[in-house]
Amino acid sequence: MDQARIKADVPVNLEVPLNLQIPINLATDLTITRDTPIDNAPVKIFAGIITINGPADIVIPAGTVLPIQLNVTVPYQQTLKYSTSVTVDIPLFDTSLRTPFVNLQDVVSPISGRLPARASIGRILPSANRCAPSAPGGSNKGVDIFVG
């Protein structure tokens, strides 16, 4: 019984909600895609000895490249789905099931000699002394525990 093992594939299916605020701080160039009017723009014009300083209505032509500092926070909400299967292999000796199975083995042992080899009592099979997946034609669900 001390060599018995519990083996199973455990499906893991998770949905992790993401609710993030992504800061973006980036120096980049912005290209104007159409003529862009700006009313009452402060304008300074230096022309030799003459300086003009005052508001003016101007138009920035399409195709003009403007260097900008982009500093924004972008909200991001998404659900991350994750699925996998985790194989577990646990020595029965290391679990709280050891004592009940040893006790069960003590109960079954006196009659095990009178049963045909590999006789089944529920899902407990005498004479193998190990855990393994179900035999062909048997159930694939759950865990089979073989004891001797």
Sequence and secondary structure as in RCSB ss.txt:
>XXXX:A:sequence
MDQARIKADVPVNLEVPLNLQIPINLATDLTITRDTPIDNAPVKIFAGIITINGPADIVIPAGTVLPIQLNVTVP
YQQTLKYSTSVTVDIPLFDTSLRTPFVNLQDVVSPISGRLPARASIGRILPSANRCAPSAPGGSNKGVDIFVG
>XXXX:A:secstr
 TT EEEEEEEEEEEEEEEEEEEEEEEEEEE  S EEEEEEEEEEEETTEEEEEEEEEEE TT EEEEEEEEEEE
EEEEEEEEEEEEEEEEGGGSTTHHHHHHHHHHHHHHHTTS TT  BTTEETT  SB    TTS  SS  EE  
